[in-house]
């Protein structure tokens, strides 16, 4: 299966602490994983495609498991990556789990801690932990190319905010032209929820 590339949808992580000033971290971890997972031989579903399917209202929202799985499958994904960000300075904790969409089983989960309030180092550590869990040896060039090593935190914040604004604008244009998908009717949650 060396030539087979699984497709992964990176879901927005949950900002567990709920601090508004940490909202950028959600976009940063999605952007970072979307950049780093292809270095581990994954194909990543474009974030704008997920935004279309979920109508951009899923950031940190509790969603119905069946509906979420169906929408992510519709995007052509085999797996979805979900997780959380906890920031209580100086500690940062990132946790991620890979879910197999066919079975609904969590294939594996990883978490990393940073006690120095260094979010960029946390992003690098998360990608390294995922690679280690997959038994994927990253070359020195791949390690240097990880998203968390490319920019300083301030530049990365700015980049993430620009990406989110661009995605919102793109979705607004699709909605205005009538090309955006319509939402499925809300169904009552049957106790099976996920973040």
N, C-alpha and C positions, 0 to 999 in steps of 0.2 A: 504493500500500500504506500510505498515511498512517494509515488507521484500523485496520490489522492490528497486534495486540499479540502478540509472541512470549512464550511461557511459559518461564521460567527456573527451574531448580532450583539453589539455592546449596548446594554440598556443603561439609562442614566442611573448612577449610583444614588443612594439616599443620603442626604445630609442629616445624620442622626442628631447632631447637636442643634440643628435648626437655626443657626446664626446666619443672618442675612449676609454678613460680610464674608461668609464661607461658601456662598452659592457658586462662586466661580470655580471652586474645587470640583464640583460635579462635572462641569464641562471639561475641566482639565483632565480628569481621570478618563473620561470617555475619549477625548482627543488623543491622549497618550496611548491608551490601549489600542485604539483604531490605527495608530501609527506603528505600534510595536508588535502586535499580533501577526501581521504579515511576515515579520522577520522570523516567526516561529512556524511558518508555512500555513497560516490560516488565511482564508479570504474573509474580508470584513464587509458586512452590509453597510452601505453608505448611510450615514446618520440622517441625511435629508430624507431618504427613503423611509426610515423608521418614523421620522417626524410626520411624514404624509399619512402613514398608516394609523398613527396614534393621534393625529391632529394636534401635535405639539402640546398635549396637556398631560403628559405622563411624568413630568419631572417631579420626582419625590412623591408621586401619588400612589395610593394603594390600589392595585388593579386586580381584577378577577383573573385567576390563574388560567382558566380555560380560554378566555378571550385573549389574554396576552399571548399565550402559546400559539393560538390560531393566527393572530396577526403577525407574529414573528415568523412562523412557518410560511405565511403568505409572502414574506420578504425573501424567501428562499434560504433561510438559515437552517443549519443542522443543530447548532448549539446557541444558547444565549449566555452572556456573561452578565451577572448581576452583582451588586455589592453595596457597600456602605462606606461612608467617610465619617470618622469621629475626630473632631479637632477640639482638644481642650489644652490650650497652650501650657507647656511646650510640647505636649504629646499629640502625635497624629497617628491614627490607626486606619489602615485601608484593608478592607476584607472583600474578597471576590469569590464567586462560585460559578462553575461551569455547569449548565443544565443541558442534558440531552433532551431535545424536543420530542423525539419519538417516544421515549419512555417516561419523561418528566423527572428522571432521576438526576440528583446532583452527582456529577461525575467526580468532581474534586473541589476543594475549596482551599484558599490560601489567605493568609493575613500577614501584614507587616506593620511594625511599630517604629516610630521615629521619635526619640525623646528630645530632639534638638529643634523642633518646630521647623524642619526643613522639608517642605512639601515636595520639592523637586527630587530630593533623595528618596522620598517615600515612593514616588512614581517609578523610579528606576528599580527600587527594591521589589515593588509589586510585579513588574515585568520579569525580573530575575526569578522570583518565587514561582511564577506561572511556568516559565521555561524549565525550571528545576523539576516541578511536578510532572511536566510532560517528558522529562528526561531529554530535553532539547538543549544541547550544548551550544551556547552562543559564542561566536567568534569575538575577538577583541574589537573588530570593526563594527559588528552588530551591537556590542555593549556600548561602544562610543556613540553609536547612532540612535540609542534609545531616546525617546522623546524628552524625558526628564533631564537629559544631559545637554540638549541642544540650546536651551535658553535659560536665562535667569528667571526667577519667579515673577518679577514685575513684567518682563516682556511676555512671559507665558500667560499671565493674567490678561494682558491686553489682547494677545492673539486669540485666546479663548472667547473673550467678550465679542471680538470682531466676528468670529465664526458663528457664535450664537445669534448675533444680530443679522448676519448674512442668511442663516438658515430661516430665521423668522420672516425676513423680507421675502425670501424665495417662497415660503409657504403662503404668505399673505397674497402674493401675486397669483399663485396657483388657485387659491380660494376665490380671489376676485374674478379670475377667468372661468371659474366653475370646473376646473380640472382637479381640484383637491378632492380626495375621497370623502364620502359622507360617513359620519360616525354610525356605528351599529347602535341600535337602541340599547340603552342601559338595562342590564338584567340585575336582579337582586343577587347579592353575593351569597353564596351558599356556605359560608364559613371558610372556604378555601381562599385565602388571600395571600398576596405576596407583596413585598416592597419593591 
